[in-house]
Amino acid sequence: MEKVRVLKLEELKEAEVPNNKAVGYFKEGFSLDNPEVGREFLLYMEFGEKKVPIPIWHTSTVTQILSENTFKTKNSIYKIIPLDLLP
């Protein structure tokens, strides 16, 4: 489980849900998996003493992996930034 920030880089012209989140919007949480085409990308929080992962946020369905940390959904393009890399 890695703590990350998911940053919206772009909204697609053909977005199914336009203007849902502004470009520059970000959400922080824990990532359990890499983005996968055909699935939503989920962020989790840790809960309780055993630190059970609880889903807190998700994107629309991932349609394309653009690079190691960037992916496209039905609505937007996002970048995953590991929080240990931020100043």
Secondary structure, 3 states (H helix, E strand, C coil): CEEEEEEEEEECCCCCCCCCCCCCCEEEEEECCCCCCCCEEEEEEEECCCCEEEEEEEEEEEEEECCCCEEEECCEEEEEEEHHHCC
